[in-house]
Amino acid sequence: MSTASIALKQPRVLADVLPKSLTTDIALVVGAAALVGILAQISIPLGFTPVPITGQTFGVLLAGSVLGWRRASLSMSFYVLAGIAGVPWFAQHAHGISFPTFGYLVGFVFAGALLGALASRGNDRNVVRAAISMLLAEAVIYIFGVTWLAHDIHVSFATALNLGMKPFIWGDIIKAGIAGLAIPAAWRFVDKADKSKSE
């Protein structure tokens, strides 16, 4: 069996469909960070909590599943570090670390890595497993986000859950469902294209 055929059978993520090069990897890492930054500007403040509704988490779900754990970790780390350095691409054009929702951003790094690792095991090929992976990633984001929120605004963890998780659960389930449908659908397109090339 040739090395090429062995490589084809190894698990891959959607980003591996593109030609492999350092330039491609950099473009994917920076592009995914920019996507999350753009989606962060879809922000709806809620009067009873410092945590707004945003599109950020949807971007993290897509980036983690598409890039694989290494590129997703780098991308989300770049997003967070650039925001700390002053790029105003967090929700509501925030930057730095001195705001109640910073913990969610830290969670993005770990959630992206988790999704990428699960995708490389084939969890992104099946709608049910993809959606479960997305929900696990969102749980990781909540762990970091709610913990930071409790510390930052000096409330109990139970109060932080009421402010930073409960109002957003249904929205995040919907995001997980949409991303969980989109990634396997993209794989079906790729597999179909690969089959056409081999015929």
C-alpha positions in Angstrom: 0.0 0.0 0.0 1.5 3.4 -1.0 2.1 6.3 1.4 -0.4 8.4 -0.6 -3.2 5.9 0.0 -2.4 5.6 3.7 -2.5 9.4 4.0 -5.9 9.5 2.3 -7.3 7.1 4.9 -6.1 9.1 7.8 -8.7 11.3 9.5 -8.9 14.8 8.2 -10.9 18.0 8.9 -12.5 20.2 6.2 -9.5 22.6 6.1 -7.3 19.6 5.0 -9.2 19.6 1.7 -7.3 22.7 0.7 -3.7 22.6 -0.6 -1.3 22.2 2.3 1.0 25.2 2.8 2.1 27.6 5.5 0.4 30.4 3.6 -2.9 28.5 3.6 -2.6 27.7 7.3 -2.0 31.3 8.2 -4.9 32.5 6.0 -7.2 30.0 7.7 -6.1 30.9 11.2 -6.4 34.7 10.7 -9.5 34.3 8.6 -11.3 32.3 11.3 -10.3 34.8 13.9 -11.7 37.6 11.7 -14.9 35.7 11.2 -15.4 35.4 15.0 -14.6 39.1 15.3 -17.2 40.0 12.6 -19.9 37.8 14.2 -19.1 39.4 17.6 -20.5 42.6 16.2 -23.9 40.9 16.0 -24.5 41.9 19.6 -27.8 42.4 21.4 -27.4 43.8 24.9 -29.9 42.5 27.5 -30.9 44.8 30.3 -30.7 42.3 33.2 -27.2 40.8 32.5 -23.8 42.1 31.3 -23.7 39.2 28.8 -25.1 40.1 25.4 -26.4 37.8 22.8 -23.8 37.6 20.0 -22.9 35.6 17.0 -19.4 34.8 18.3 -20.0 31.3 19.5 -21.4 30.3 16.1 -18.1 31.3 14.6 -16.2 29.3 17.2 -18.2 26.2 16.4 -17.5 26.5 12.7 -13.8 27.4 13.1 -13.1 24.5 15.6 -14.9 21.9 13.4 -13.3 23.1 10.1 -9.7 23.8 11.2 -8.8 20.9 13.4 -7.4 21.4 16.9 -4.0 23.0 16.1 -5.3 25.6 13.7 -8.4 26.2 15.8 -6.4 26.7 19.0 -4.1 29.1 17.2 -7.0 31.0 15.6 -8.9 31.5 18.8 -5.7 32.4 20.7 -4.9 35.0 18.0 -8.5 36.4 18.3 -8.1 36.7 22.1 -4.5 38.0 22.1 -5.2 40.6 19.4 -8.2 41.8 21.3 -6.2 42.1 24.5 -3.6 44.1 22.5 -6.3 46.6 21.4 -8.1 45.3 18.3 -11.7 46.2 19.1 -13.3 43.1 17.7 -14.9 41.6 20.8 -18.6 42.1 21.3 -19.7 45.7 21.3 -16.2 46.7 20.0 -14.6 45.8 23.4 -10.9 45.0 23.8 -8.6 44.2 26.7 -9.5 42.0 29.6 -11.4 44.3 32.0 -15.0 43.3 31.2 -17.3 40.7 32.6 -17.5 38.5 29.5 -13.7 37.9 29.0 -13.9 34.4 30.4 -16.1 33.3 27.5 -13.3 34.4 25.2 -10.8 32.3 27.0 -13.3 29.4 26.7 -13.2 29.9 22.9 -9.6 28.7 22.8 -10.4 25.4 24.6 -13.7 24.9 22.8 -12.0 25.3 19.4 -9.4 22.8 20.4 -12.0 20.3 21.6 -14.0 20.6 18.5 -11.0 20.3 16.3 -9.9 17.1 18.1 -13.4 15.6 17.8 -13.6 16.6 14.1 -10.3 14.9 13.4 -11.9 11.7 14.9 -14.8 11.9 12.4 -17.4 13.5 14.7 -18.0 16.2 12.1 -19.2 13.7 9.5 -22.5 12.8 11.2 -25.2 15.3 12.2 -25.9 13.8 15.6 -22.3 13.5 16.6 -21.5 16.9 15.2 -24.3 18.5 17.2 -23.2 16.7 20.4 -19.6 18.0 19.8 -20.9 21.5 19.4 -22.9 21.3 22.7 -19.8 19.9 24.5 -17.8 22.9 23.2 -20.5 25.3 24.3 -20.4 23.7 27.8 -16.6 24.4 27.8 -17.3 28.1 26.9 -19.8 28.3 29.7 -17.4 26.9 32.3 -14.9 29.6 31.7 -17.4 32.3 31.0 -19.6 31.8 34.0 -16.7 31.4 36.4 -15.1 34.6 35.2 -18.4 36.4 35.3 -19.0 35.4 39.0 -15.5 36.6 39.9 -15.7 39.9 37.9 -19.1 41.1 39.1 -18.7 39.6 42.6 -21.7 37.3 42.7 -22.2 33.7 43.6 -21.7 31.0 40.9 -25.5 30.3 41.0 -26.2 33.9 40.3 -23.6 33.9 37.5 -25.4 30.9 36.0 -28.7 32.8 36.0 -27.0 35.8 34.3 -24.5 34.1 32.0 -25.9 30.8 31.0 -29.6 30.2 31.5 -30.8 33.1 29.2 -28.6 31.8 26.3 -29.2 28.0 26.4 -31.9 27.8 23.7 -30.0 30.2 21.4 -26.8 28.1 21.8 -28.7 24.9 21.1 -30.0 26.4 17.9 -26.5 27.5 16.9 -25.2 24.0 17.7 -28.0 22.5 15.5 -27.3 24.8 12.6 -23.5 24.2 12.7 -24.1 20.5 13.3 -26.1 20.4 10.1 -23.7 22.6 8.1 -20.4 20.7 8.7 -21.7 17.2 7.7 -23.4 18.8 4.7 -20.1 20.3 3.6 -18.4 16.9 4.0 -21.0 15.4 1.7 -20.2 18.0 -0.9 -16.5 17.3 -0.6 -16.9 13.5 -0.7 -19.1 13.9 -3.8 -16.4 16.0 -5.4 -13.7 13.6 -4.5 -15.7 10.7 -6.0 -16.2 12.6 -9.2 -12.5 13.3 -9.5 -11.6 9.6 -9.0 -14.1 8.4 -11.7 
